[in-house]
C-alpha cells in the first residue's frame, strides 16, 4: 500500500512563495508518474503539475513560469515550489502517484491572501 503525506501548506501574502512536499512510502522514481492537483469548493479538481518517471514535466497554463515540480529520490519526496502566488492559487493541494493504480495524499491547504 502506497502512502503519500503532504506538508508545507499555509497562509501567504500575494507575491509570496511556498514549497509543498509529498513524502512517499516508496521510491518516488518507482512510480509511472507523480504530480499535484488542486481543488476549491464546488469545483472539479484541477491538474497543476506532473512529472513522469523519466523527468518530463507538464504544467497548467495558469502556473507556468511560477511553479516548479521536482523530486528528490534520496528523500522519496515530491515537491512543488510555488512562487509569485496569487489569490486564485488558493486551494487544497493534493499530490498523487501512479503505479498500477492512482494513489492520493490527504491534501494540504494553501491560502493566498493579504
Backbone as a ProteinNet text record, in pm:
[ID]
protein_1_A
[PRIMARY]
XXXXXXXXXXXXXXXXXXXXXXXXXXXXXXXXXXXXXXXXXXXXXXXXXXXXXXXXXXXXXXXXXXXXXXXXXXXXXXXXXXXXXXXXXXXXXXXXXXXXXXXXXXXXXXXXXX
[TERTIARY]
84.2	0	88.4	66.4	143.2	81	163.8	115.7	186.5	108.5	160.3	119.7	216	188.2	238.1	143.8	176.7	202.8	280.9	305.5	349.4	352.9	405.1	301.7	173.8	71.2	65.2	-13.5	-28.5	-83.4	-72.9	-120.3	-1.6	-14.6	93.1	31.7	105.2	56.4	75.6	-5.2	15.9	159.5	216.6	355	453.6	406.9	493.6	517.7	589.5	626.4	594.6	570.2	555.1	615.3	661.7	707.7	627.6	555.4	480.1	566.9	550.3	622.1	522.9	560.9	479.4	573.8	572.5	661.3	593.9	663	607.9	666.5	588.2	633.2	732.4	746.7	845.4	926.1	1011.9	1093.6	1005.8	1029	947.8	970.5	1085.6	1116.6	1053.2	994	932.9	795.5	740.5	607	612.3	508	499.1	497.8	426.3	418.3	368.4	404.4	358	323.4	246.7	211.2	123.4	71	-11.9	-141.1	-249.4	-377	-413.9	-512.7	-569.5	-719.9	-786.5	-932.9	-983.8	-1081.5	-1154.2	-1296.8	-1367.9	-1504	-1592.9	-1672.7	-1772	-1711.3	-1584	-1520	-1446.8	-1425.6	-1352.7	-1205.5	-1145.9	-1003.2	-928	-830.7	-756.7	-612.7	-566.1	-427.9	-335.2	-231.9	-137.8	-5.6	53.3	183.9	206.7	278.9	312.1	457.9	510.9	644.8	645.1	696.8	699.4	823.2	827.3	942.5	1071.2	1058.3	1175.6	1206	1131.6	1162.5	1092.7	997.4	923.4	817	817.4	724.3	615	504.2	391.9	323.5	281.8	219.6	89.8	-1.7	-120.1	-76.7	-146.3	-110.6	-111.5	-201	-217.2	-97.6	-12.2	100.1	236.3	237.5	364.7	448.5	575.8	666.5	666.6	571.5	563.8	587.5	540.6	551.6	655.1	723.6	819.7	798.4	784.7	771.2	905.8	947.4	1072	1067.5	1162.5	1161.9	1303.7	1312.4	1439.9	1431	1500.9	1489.4	1542.1	1649.2	1707.3	1608	1516.1	1416.9	1281.2	1270	1140.5	1032.5	1067.7	978.1	959.3	835.3	797.2	773.1	814.3	797.7	722.4	660.9	603.1	646.1	738.5	781.5	688.4	624	525	572.7	598.2	642.9	538	551.6	459.8	314.9	282.7	148.4	42.2	-73.5	-187.6	-305.5	-400.5	-518.7	-590.4	-587.6	-655.6	-582.4	-465.4	-396.5	-447.3	-532.3	-588.7	-668.7	-634.3	-698.5	-639.4	-700.9	-638.4	-556.5	-429.9	-339.8	-318	-332.3	-318.8	-204.3	-122.2	-24.6	-80.9	-33.5	-75.4	45.4	30.8	134.2	66	112.8	56.6	146.8	84.6	154.7	57.9	13.2	-95.5	-227.8	-232.1	-348.4	-297.6	-389.8	-351.7	-372.1	-270.4	-275.5	-277.5	-348.1	-361.7	-312.4	-260.5	-233.4	-359	-347.7	-464.8	-498.2	-406.1	-429.2	-369.1	-329.3	-277.7	-333	-380.1	-445.8	-342.6	-361.7	-283.4	-378.4	-350.7	-433.6	-345.2	-380.9	-305.8	-395.7	-358.6	-443.2	-361.5	-401.2	-336.5	-411.6
-118.8	0	124.7	210.9	333.5	440.2	509.7	622.3	749.2	855.4	986.7	1086	1158.4	1254.2	1391.5	1484.8	1620.6	1710.4	1813.5	1917.1	2044.4	2153.9	2277.6	2382.1	2348.8	2447.2	2552.7	2657.2	2762.5	2888.2	2994.9	3126.9	3208.9	3269.7	3351.3	3471.7	3581	3701.4	3689.6	3762.2	3764.2	3803.9	3733.1	3755.5	3670.2	3603.8	3521.1	3383.2	3300.8	3167.1	3062.9	2943	2826	2707	2610.7	2484.4	2372	2299	2182.8	2057.7	1967.6	1840.4	1725.4	1616.9	1495.6	1378.6	1325.1	1215	1082.9	1000.6	871.5	758.1	650.1	536	449.1	474	400.4	496	441.1	525.4	608	738.1	827.8	800	743	713.5	583.2	508.3	381.3	400.8	519	545.1	585.3	549.6	585.5	735.9	800.8	946	994.1	1113.6	1177	1321.4	1382.8	1521.6	1581.1	1697.8	1776	1820.4	1811.7	1869.4	1970.3	2052.3	2139.3	2146.6	2182.8	2186.8	2296.3	2370.2	2467.8	2416.2	2461.5	2411.9	2429.8	2329.8	2330.8	2334.1	2302.6	2294.4	2161.8	2122.4	1998.2	2014.3	1902.6	1902.3	1940.7	2029.7	2084	2035.2	1989.1	1946.7	2067.5	2059.4	2169.9	2139.8	2025.5	1991.9	1842.5	1788.2	1646.2	1626.2	1512.1	1473.1	1321.7	1277.5	1134.5	1069.8	940	865.3	912.1	957.6	998	1146.6	1215.1	1354.8	1455.3	1409.9	1502.3	1572.7	1704.2	1781.7	1845	1873.8	1938.3	2027.6	2145.9	2242.6	2295.8	2328.4	2401.7	2539.8	2592.4	2724.4	2830.6	2815.3	2916.4	2925.1	2821.5	2821.7	2820.7	2811.6	2808.1	2931.4	2908.5	3018	3057.8	3006.8	3040.6	2918.9	2803.6	2680.8	2588.9	2511.9	2413.2	2282.8	2174.9	2043.2	1972.2	1909.4	1834.1	1728.1	1636.6	1526.4	1500.1	1445.1	1406.8	1258.5	1175.5	1031.6	988.5	1053.7	1014.8	1034.3	1126.9	1155.8	1095.1	1028.7	974.7	1082.6	1200.7	1314.6	1390.4	1428.1	1512.9	1653.3	1754	1892.2	1974.2	2080	2181.2	2316.7	2380.4	2513.6	2614.3	2695.5	2790.7	2932.3	3007.5	3146.4	3240.7	3365.9	3469.7	3427.1	3384.5	3332.1	3439.6	3395.5	3484	3434.4	3522.4	3477.5	3360.6	3356.4	3247.3	3114	3112.8	2987.1	2921.6	2991.7	2936.7	2811.2	2702.8	2573.5	2471.7	2354.9	2239.2	2168.6	2144.5	2082.1	1935.6	1850.5	1706.5	1653.6	1570.1	1500.4	1362.5	1307.9	1175.3	1100	967.8	882.9	768.5	743.3	637.9	516.1	403.8	275.6	186.3	79	3.9	76.8	163.2	248	383.9	476.5	610.6	619.6	670.3	695.6	845.3	885.6	1027	1054.5	1174.8	1222.8	1279.9	1329.7	1376.8	1521.7	1592.8	1732.5	1827.7	1944.4	2049.8	2183.1	2264.1	2390.4	2498.4	2566.2	2684.5	2802	2906.5	3026.7	3146.2	3216.2	3334.1	3454.9	3534.7	3646.5	3750.3	3876.4	3983.2	4012.1
0	0	0	-98.4	-108.8	-19.9	53.3	135.3	92.1	79.7	42.7	150.6	203.5	310.4	267.4	255.6	212.4	331.3	307	406.3	334.6	410.4	354.2	320.4	332.8	304.6	413.7	388.7	487.3	426.9	502.7	460.2	413.1	296.3	241.2	171.6	171.1	104.3	-46.6	-123.8	-269.2	-303.4	-399.7	-437.3	-360.8	-258	-175.5	-234.6	-157.8	-203.1	-96.5	-143	-56.6	-128.7	-50.8	-107.8	-43.8	-126.4	-79.9	-93.6	1.8	-0.8	-0.3	-63.3	-65.3	-42.7	78.2	113.1	79.9	2.5	-39.9	42.7	54.3	133	57.5	-73.9	-151.9	-236.7	-320.7	-406.5	-499.3	-498.5	-580.8	-728.9	-761.6	-900.6	-947.5	-857.4	-896.3	-959.8	-945.9	-998.3	-1145.6	-1217.8	-1358.9	-1373.6	-1284.1	-1285.3	-1150.5	-1116.2	-993.4	-1024.4	-936	-963.4	-857	-891.5	-800	-868.7	-794.8	-832.8	-723.8	-754.3	-652.3	-670.4	-560.7	-564.5	-473.2	-523.6	-442.2	-427.6	-324.2	-301	-423.1	-449.8	-557	-696.7	-708.2	-840.1	-853.5	-979.9	-1004.3	-969	-937.3	-908.8	-1037.2	-1022.6	-1137.3	-1135.6	-1250.6	-1261	-1253.9	-1171.5	-1154.7	-1224	-1191.4	-1248.4	-1236.3	-1333.2	-1331	-1370.4	-1331.4	-1374.1	-1391.8	-1505.2	-1533	-1472.1	-1479.9	-1430.4	-1498.9	-1622.4	-1699.8	-1686.7	-1600.2	-1573.6	-1662.1	-1741.3	-1827.6	-1743.5	-1748.5	-1667	-1752.5	-1687.1	-1753.2	-1651.5	-1695.7	-1604.8	-1662.2	-1573.3	-1614.7	-1661.8	-1760.7	-1813.6	-1704.5	-1609.1	-1504.7	-1409.4	-1408.8	-1314.7	-1384.4	-1515.6	-1588.6	-1558.5	-1534.1	-1503.2	-1357.2	-1279.8	-1136.4	-1047.6	-1091.2	-1011.9	-1075.5	-989.3	-1036.6	-961.1	-1036	-975.6	-984.9	-875.5	-877.3	-768	-772.4	-677.1	-627.8	-510.5	-450.2	-414.8	-490.4	-470.4	-334.2	-289.4	-160.2	-47.3	-67.1	36.7	4.9	-110.7	-155.3	-150	-193.8	-179.1	-309.9	-332.8	-444.7	-390.4	-466.5	-423.2	-526.8	-478.6	-566.8	-512	-581.5	-544.1	-609.8	-529.2	-578.6	-549.6	-654.6	-641.7	-700.4	-667.1	-718.4	-701.8	-584.3	-558.9	-572	-619.8	-642	-559	-530	-454.1	-522.4	-653.7	-723.7	-712.2	-652.5	-624.5	-496.2	-424.6	-301.5	-331	-262.3	-285	-188.8	-188.5	-124.9	-232.4	-203.5	-298.1	-260.5	-361.8	-343.2	-430.7	-374.9	-459	-494	-603.2	-643.6	-697.8	-704.2	-762	-836.3	-957.7	-1041.3	-1043	-1009.4	-1022.5	-1098	-1043.4	-1107.1	-1087.2	-989.9	-966	-921.2	-905.6	-860.6	-709.9	-644.4	-501.6	-476.2	-368.5	-335.9	-194.6	-177.7	-43.7	17.9	142.1	214.9	184.5	120.6	85.9	187	137.7	224.1	175.5	268.6	233.2	204.9	92.7	58.8	47.3	123.3	120	88.1	-19.1	-60.7	-38.7	60.5	98.1	172.6	154.5	229.2	358.1
[MASK]
++++++++++++++++++++++++++++++++++++++++++++++++++++++++++++++++++++++++++++++++++++++++++++++++++++++++++++++++++

